[in-house]
Amino acid sequence: MTIPQGPLSVPCGVTAIVTAFSRPEKTLFTLQKLGSCVPPPSEILVHVDGHETECAFAIRHTGSDVRIILSEANLGPGGSRNVLVRAASHPIVASFDDDSYPIDNDYFKRLLTVFEDFPDASVVSARVYHVDEVVEEDTKSAEWVSDFPGGACAYLRETFLRTSGYVPLPVAYGMEEVDFALRLHGQGGRVLQTSWLRVFHDTDRARHADPRVTAASISNLALLTYLRYPARLWLLGLGQCVTRIQWLVRNGRLRGIFSGIASIPSQVLKYRGFRSRLRASTVLSYLDLRRHPVAADSRLANGRA
């Protein structure tokens, strides 16, 4: 498979990063989609996790200019993004999973426009569509939100590095982006979500029912509480864990609940070195923004695009 490079004589000043593991075919398809954008990203970096040499070899075999970083350990998606953002050469870093890619061919041109029109955005989040979902019109609307998907966003590299990045959890459900966004919020960073940027995530989300994911979604919430919440909000964190368990029970995802609860002490012990508690006001204002996103002004709709 050849990954097209597009008109590289017109660089867009964006680094595209992809987190990969053991799915070479999906990774190659994502890289093909990125390379065929007009303009393409100025560089594409792929982190292959857990020493999956087959995936790394498949990418090298394409003969493209994609830069591959292969890790011996399993860093998880967040740890992989830490490595990739540090290695990026450009101030804007567009992040994708090995099975997520732009829907629109001019995605990176649009991304630059959004950052230019909203220079106070630290992260720009795209609208994500999954298998069997109807892709809606790419409207020029935007709002300030609390959270974002790590496989369909773009970071200001400088701001990302100031947060110290992600906690490198092998199974990061319930923790990865939330923890990053919470610390970013505490530093005054802002997340802009826009429907003008559209990303397709090629999954039916069936893997969310995996018992390992169920377990991690519980233990990671407890870990988040320990690492970031002040003691006066620990009851709030406990309530979030209970709410998660109730949701899992209602949806028949029973396998993994007990192991998730039982693994909380070891999870906290293992990652206690990442602890940096935030102010209660920071946590509460973040949760309020999650419930009540703030409409952005009309800069994008009235801009040059």
Disulfide bonds with the S-S distance in Angstrom:
none
